[in-house]
């Protein structure tokens, strides 16, 4: 048996095992420790499989598999849907870049287009599942004896083709007729819908795993994916200078007004714009965040299109781009000031917090743009932006956003400011311990009709789930906090009928 065939058959076998494990672990929701366990198994199997197949892993991307495990652990810590989404996104990015640059190549000197195209290709190739390894790498004639291979392969192909059709049409017939459903249950003795769900999850995770392992271990992915600028689409200093110069003038005009607002205070805003400070803040932050988010890709595109013909042209470009970056920092300062005012007046929400974090991240990336792109080291920009993004997600996990939001808004209540008790009920389990600690002050406030915040928290988090696969530190702390509070209330107030969950 050839080396490629042996490796391909081992890959399919491993994929089937991880498919079964994925069906067992990840069918339990919401995800918690089960996602961490499955990701750890996936990474461990990939590393072991690469060593077993004597596949060289000299690329810088190989270390990203451990970054994927790190972010997968965040799903076992935090319950916030936004944090979970960011952690899953970081896992996917880490795995895709590890597949692309795990065996060879550099991540630190890869261009932005390399990251985007390489990660996308890895995702596309992995979505092909076991098809490439079955067609391109495994010599099926070697796997069976000559006298058996024709019939066995033909039957196997027929079964594989018929199985999904039987399940599909069988499920439709079961759903269409109760008598046929009863017949199926009597003949086969199992719930067809449940079997179908298990089969679907098993096939899905086995398919994805086969694609990931093939792309990372066996596929020949292109290494140099840098998009070279065609001369026909390049721009000279005149065109680039006009664009950046006019934008600089626009930014300068806006910044000149913002400086007056930044240092003029509420009185200047009221006298000039006829707005309260809160109204002024409310109408600008997200627009300024959009400006900052759009300006950075524009600068990168301008640098890519720019065709310098001499040293003076390079200096002119750096001057215009540097001016825009400097003005952007004033725009960022104005946006952050508006968000501070907005939060002081109306309280903190998830959207306001995450957009603020995004502004800090893009500020770091702007500084990195100056240190790399504007110093003729464009090939180092993408790696720094990726590291800054990963660092931001780690910081979000560490700060526990929902708990921070709850604490901030509860502190506002104690200071006599606006307070929305209903919004606290929309936060995840991460915020529950903070809310429970403050129930003596806010528990009696109605969140809708006559249902109080105290009753809502006890109703939602009063019963622990029994499935260990969904264990999550944030949810566990929420259940423990509510349980401890309920026991304390039962001891101090025997008659709590009015607090009984719905």
C-alpha positions in Angstrom: 0.0 0.0 0.0 1.4 3.4 -1.0 2.2 6.1 1.5 -0.5 8.5 0.2 -3.1 5.8 0.3 -2.1 4.8 3.8 -2.2 8.5 4.9 -5.5 9.1 3.2 -7.2 6.0 4.8 -5.9 7.1 8.2 -7.3 10.6 7.6 -10.8 9.2 6.8 -10.7 7.0 9.9 -9.7 9.9 12.1 -12.5 12.0 10.6 -15.1 9.4 11.3 -14.0 9.2 15.0 -14.1 13.0 15.3 -17.4 13.0 13.6 -18.9 10.6 16.2 -17.3 12.7 19.0 -18.7 15.9 17.5 -22.2 14.3 17.4 -21.9 13.2 21.0 -20.4 16.4 22.4 -21.7 19.3 20.3 -25.3 18.3 19.9 -25.8 19.6 23.5 -26.4 23.4 23.5 -25.6 26.0 24.6 -21.9 25.2 23.9 -19.6 25.2 26.8 -16.9 22.8 27.8 -18.0 20.4 25.0 -16.7 22.9 22.3 -13.3 23.2 24.1 -13.0 19.4 24.4 -13.8 18.8 20.7 -11.4 21.5 19.5 -8.7 20.2 21.8 -9.2 16.7 20.4 -9.2 18.1 16.8 -5.9 19.9 17.4 -4.4 16.9 19.2 -5.4 14.5 16.4 -4.1 16.9 13.8 -0.7 17.1 15.5 -0.5 13.4 16.0 -1.6 12.6 12.5 1.0 14.9 11.0 3.7 13.2 13.0 2.4 9.7 12.1 2.4 10.7 8.5 5.9 12.2 8.8 4.5 15.5 7.4 6.9 18.4 7.9 5.5 21.3 10.0 8.1 24.0 9.6 5.7 26.8 8.9 5.0 29.6 11.4 1.3 28.9 11.3 1.6 25.6 13.2 1.5 27.5 16.5 -1.9 28.9 15.7 -3.5 25.5 16.5 -2.7 26.2 20.2 -4.2 29.7 19.8 -7.4 28.0 18.6 -7.5 25.9 21.7 -6.9 29.0 23.9 -9.9 30.8 22.3 -12.0 27.6 22.5 -11.5 27.7 26.3 -13.1 31.1 26.3 -16.4 29.4 25.4 -16.2 27.4 28.6 -15.7 30.6 30.6 -18.1 33.2 29.2 -21.8 33.0 28.4 -22.2 36.2 26.5 -23.3 35.5 22.9 -21.1 38.2 21.5 -18.0 36.9 23.4 -18.8 33.4 22.2 -19.1 34.6 18.6 -15.7 36.4 18.8 -14.1 33.3 20.3 -15.5 31.0 17.6 -14.4 33.5 15.0 -10.9 33.5 16.5 -10.8 29.7 16.5 -11.8 29.6 12.8 -9.3 32.2 11.8 -6.5 30.4 13.7 -7.3 27.0 12.2 -7.6 28.4 8.7 -4.2 30.2 8.9 -2.6 27.1 10.6 -3.7 25.0 7.6 -2.3 27.5 5.2 1.0 28.2 6.9 1.5 25.1 9.1 3.8 23.1 6.9 5.8 26.0 5.4 6.0 29.7 5.0 6.0 32.8 7.2 3.1 34.6 8.8 5.1 37.6 10.1 6.1 38.6 6.6 2.9 37.7 4.7 0.9 40.4 3.0 -2.7 41.4 3.7 -3.8 39.6 0.5 -1.9 36.5 1.6 -3.9 36.4 4.8 -7.3 37.0 3.1 -6.8 34.7 0.1 -4.9 32.0 2.1 -7.4 31.8 4.8 -10.3 31.7 2.3 -8.6 29.0 0.2 -8.1 26.9 3.3 -11.7 27.3 4.2 -12.9 26.4 0.7 -10.6 23.4 0.5 -11.7 22.1 3.9 -15.4 22.5 2.9 -14.7 19.8 0.3 -14.6 17.2 3.1 -13.4 13.7 2.2 -13.9 14.2 -1.6 -10.3 15.4 -2.5 -8.5 12.7 -0.4 -10.8 10.0 -1.7 -10.3 11.0 -5.4 -6.8 12.3 -5.5 -4.8 10.5 -2.8 -6.3 7.1 -2.1 -5.8 4.3 -4.6 -8.8 2.2 -3.8 -7.6 -0.7 -5.9 -4.8 -1.2 -3.3 -7.2 -1.4 -0.4 -9.1 -4.5 -1.5 -8.1 -7.8 -3.0 -8.3 -8.1 -6.7 -11.2 -10.6 -6.7 -13.3 -8.5 -4.3 -12.7 -5.0 -5.4 -15.2 -4.7 -8.2 -18.2 -6.0 -6.3 -17.4 -4.5 -3.0 -16.7 -1.1 -4.4 -19.9 -1.2 -6.5 -22.0 -2.1 -3.5 -20.3 0.5 -1.3 -21.0 3.2 -3.9 -24.6 2.1 -4.2 -25.1 2.2 -0.4 -23.5 5.6 -0.1 -25.7 7.0 -2.8 -28.9 5.4 -1.5 -28.4 6.2 2.2 -29.1 9.9 2.1 -32.0 9.4 -0.3 -33.6 6.8 1.9 -33.3 9.0 5.0 -34.7 12.0 3.1 -37.7 10.3 1.6 -38.3 8.2 4.7 -38.4 11.3 6.9 -40.9 13.0 4.5 -43.1 9.9 4.5 -43.0 9.7 8.3 -44.0 13.3 8.6 -46.8 12.9 6.0 -48.6 9.9 7.4 -49.1 8.9 11.1 -49.8 5.3 10.1 -46.5 5.0 8.2 -44.8 6.6 11.1 -46.2 4.0 13.5 -45.1 1.2 11.1 -41.6 2.5 11.0 -41.5 2.8 14.8 -42.8 -0.8 15.1 -40.5 -2.3 12.5 -37.3 -0.4 13.4 -38.0 0.4 17.0 -36.4 3.8 16.9 -37.3 7.5 16.4 -36.4 8.2 12.7 -36.1 11.9 13.3 -33.6 11.4 16.2 -31.6 9.0 14.0 -31.6 11.5 11.2 -30.3 14.2 13.6 -27.5 12.0 14.8 -26.6 11.0 11.3 -26.6 14.6 10.1 -24.3 15.8 12.9 -22.0 12.8 12.5 -21.7 13.4 8.8 -21.3 17.1 9.2 -18.4 17.0 11.8 -16.7 14.1 10.0 -17.0 16.0 6.7 -15.5 19.2 8.2 -12.8 17.3 10.0 -11.7 15.4 6.9 -11.5 18.7 5.0 -9.5 20.4 7.7 -7.0 17.6 8.0 -6.6 17.2 4.2 -6.1 20.9 3.7 -3.6 21.1 6.6 -1.7 17.9 6.1 -2.0 16.6 2.5 -3.2 19.4 0.2 -0.7 21.4 -1.9 -1.8 25.0 -1.0 -0.1 27.8 -2.9 2.3 29.7 -0.7 2.7 33.1 -2.4 -0.7 34.7 -2.7 0.4 38.3 -2.8 -1.6 40.3 -5.4 0.9 42.2 -7.5 -0.3 45.6 -8.6 -0.8 45.8 -12.3 0.8 49.0 -13.7 -2.4 49.8 -15.6 -4.3 50.3 -12.4 -1.5 52.2 -10.6 -1.9 55.9 -9.7 0.7 58.6 -9.7 1.4 61.2 -7.1 -1.0 63.6 -8.7 -4.1 61.4 -8.5 -3.2 60.1 -5.0 -2.3 63.5 -3.8 -5.6 65.0 -5.0 -7.6 62.3 -3.2 -5.7 62.4 0.0 -5.3 66.2 0.0 -9.0 66.8 -0.4 -9.8 64.3 2.3 -7.2 65.9 4.6 -8.9 69.3 4.1 -12.3 67.7 4.9 -11.0 66.0 7.9 -9.2 69.2 9.0 -12.4 71.2 8.8 -14.2 68.7 10.9 -11.4 68.4 13.4 -11.2 72.2 13.8 -14.9 72.2 14.9 -14.3 69.2 17.2 -11.5 70.9 19.0 -13.8 73.7 19.9 -16.4 71.2 21.2 -13.7 69.1 23.0 -12.5 72.1 25.0 -15.6 74.3 24.9 -17.8 72.1 27.0 -21.6 71.7 27.2 -22.2 75.5 27.1 -20.5 75.8 23.7 -22.4 72.9 22.3 -25.7 74.3 23.5 -25.1 77.8 22.2 -23.7 76.7 18.8 -25.7 73.6 17.9 -28.8 74.1 20.0 -28.3 70.6 21.5 -27.8 69.2 24.9 -24.5 67.5 25.5 -26.3 64.1 25.6 -28.0 64.8 22.3 -24.7 66.0 20.8 -23.0 62.7 21.8 -25.9 60.6 20.7 -25.8 61.7 17.1 -22.1 61.3 16.4 -20.3 58.3 17.8 -21.3 55.6 15.4 -20.8 57.8 12.4 -17.3 58.7 13.6 -16.6 55.0 14.2 -17.6 54.3 10.6 -15.3 57.1 9.3 -12.4 55.6 11.2 -13.2 52.1 10.0 -13.4 53.2 6.4 -10.3 55.5 6.4 -7.8 52.7 7.2 -8.7 50.4 4.2 -8.7 53.6 2.1 -5.1 54.4 3.2 -4.0 50.8 2.5 -5.6 50.8 -0.9 -4.0 54.2 -1.8 -0.6 52.8 -0.7 -1.1 49.7 -2.9 -2.1 51.7 -5.9 0.5 54.4 -5.5 3.3 54.4 -8.1 6.2 56.5 -6.8 8.6 57.8 -9.4 11.1 59.4 -7.2 12.0 60.1 -3.6 10.0 63.3 -3.5 6.8 61.5 -4.5 7.3 59.0 -1.6 7.8 61.9 0.9 4.6 63.6 -0.4 2.6 60.5 0.0 3.8 59.9 3.5 3.1 63.5 4.4 -0.5 63.3 3.2 -1.1 59.9 4.7 0.5 60.8 7.9 -1.7 64.0 8.1 -4.8 61.9 7.7 -3.7 59.5 10.4 -3.0 62.4 12.8 -6.5 63.8 12.0 -8.0 60.4 12.5 -6.7 60.3 16.0 -8.6 63.5 16.7 -11.7 62.0 15.2 -11.2 58.9 17.5 -10.8 61.2 20.5 -14.0 63.0 19.6 -15.8 59.7 19.1 -14.6 58.4 22.5 -15.6 61.6 24.2 -19.1 61.4 22.7 -19.4 57.8 23.9 -18.3 58.8 27.4 -21.0 61.5 27.4 -23.6 59.2 25.9 -22.8 56.5 28.5 -22.9 59.0 31.4 -26.3 60.1 30.3 -28.0 56.9 29.2 -25.9 54.0 30.7 -23.7 51.3 29.1 -24.9 48.7 26.6 -23.3 45.9 24.7 -23.3 47.9 21.4 -21.7 50.9 23.1 -19.1 48.9 24.8 -18.0 46.8 21.9 -17.9 49.7 19.5 -15.7 51.5 22.0 -13.3 48.5 22.1 -13.3 48.5 18.3 -12.2 52.1 18.3 -9.3 51.3 20.6 -8.3 48.3 18.4 -8.4 50.4 15.2 -6.3 53.1 16.9 -3.6 50.5 17.6 -3.8 49.3 14.0 -3.4 52.9 12.8 -0.3 53.2 14.9 1.0 49.9 13.4 0.2 51.3 9.9 2.5 54.2 10.6 5.2 51.9 11.9 5.1 49.5 9.0 3.4 50.6 5.8 4.6 54.2 6.0 8.2 52.9 6.7 8.1 50.6 3.6 7.4 47.4 5.6 3.9 46.7 4.3 4.5 43.0 4.5 4.5 43.2 8.3 1.2 45.0 8.6 -1.2 42.1 8.4 0.5 40.0 11.2 0.5 43.0 13.6 -3.2 43.7 12.9 -4.0 40.0 13.5 -2.1 40.0 16.8 -3.9 43.2 17.9 -7.2 41.5 17.0 -6.5 38.4 19.0 -5.3 40.6 21.9 -8.5 42.5 21.8 -10.6 39.3 22.0 -8.5 38.1 24.9 -9.0 41.4 26.7 -12.8 41.1 26.1 -12.8 37.6 27.6 -10.8 38.9 30.6 -13.0 42.0 31.3 -16.2 40.0 31.4 -18.3 42.6 29.4 -21.8 41.7 30.6 -20.7 41.9 34.3 -19.0 45.2 33.6 -22.2 46.5 31.9 -24.4 45.4 34.8 -22.0 46.9 37.4 -21.8 50.2 35.5 -25.6 50.6 35.2 -26.2 49.6 38.8 -23.7 52.1 40.0 -25.6 54.7 38.0 -28.8 53.8 39.9 -27.0 54.3 43.2 -25.9 57.8 41.9 -29.5 58.7 41.1 -29.1 58.5 37.3 -31.3 56.9 34.7 -31.6 53.2 35.1 -33.3 50.5 33.0 -33.9 47.3 35.0 -35.3 45.5 32.0 -32.0 45.8 30.1 -30.3 43.8 32.9 -32.5 40.8 32.1 -31.2 40.8 28.5 -27.6 40.2 29.6 -26.1 36.8 29.8 -25.3 34.6 32.8 -22.0 36.5 33.2 -23.9 39.4 34.7 -26.1 37.5 37.1 -23.7 37.4 40.1 -23.4 41.2 39.9 -27.2 41.6 39.7 -27.8 39.2 42.6 -25.4 41.1 44.8 -27.5 44.2 44.1 -31.0 42.7 44.5 -31.6 44.4 47.9 -31.4 47.8 46.1 -33.0 46.9 42.7 -34.8 43.5 43.1 -38.2 45.1 43.6 -38.1 47.1 40.4 -40.6 45.8 37.7 -39.1 44.8 34.4 -42.4 44.3 32.7 -46.0 44.5 34.1 -45.7 43.5 37.7 -42.9 41.0 37.3 -39.8 42.2 39.3 -36.2 41.9 38.5 -35.8 39.6 41.5 -38.5 37.2 40.2 -37.0 37.3 36.7 -33.6 36.3 37.8 -34.9 33.5 40.0 -37.1 32.2 37.2 -34.4 32.2 34.6 -31.4 31.0 36.7 -33.1 29.0 39.5 -32.7 25.5 38.0 -29.4 24.0 37.1 -29.0 22.0 33.8 -28.0 18.3 34.2 -26.0 17.9 31.0 -22.3 18.2 31.8 -21.5 18.9 28.2 -22.9 22.4 28.4 -21.0 23.3 31.5 -19.8 26.9 31.5 -18.1 28.9 34.2 -20.3 31.9 33.7 -23.5 29.9 33.8 -22.3 27.9 36.8 -21.6 31.0 38.8 -25.0 32.4 37.9 -26.8 29.3 39.2 -24.7 29.2 42.3 -25.4 32.9 43.0 -29.1 32.5 42.6 -29.1 29.3 44.7 -27.2 31.0 47.5 -29.5 34.0 47.4 -32.6 31.8 47.4 -31.4 29.7 50.4 -30.6 32.9 52.3 -34.1 34.3 51.6 -35.8 31.0 52.6 -34.0 31.2 56.0 -34.7 34.8 56.7 -38.2 35.0 55.1 -40.1 31.7 55.4 -43.1 33.2 53.6 -41.9 34.1 50.1 -44.9 33.0 48.1 -44.9 36.3 46.2 -41.4 35.5 45.0 -42.2 32.1 43.6 -41.0 31.7 40.0 -43.6 31.8 37.3 
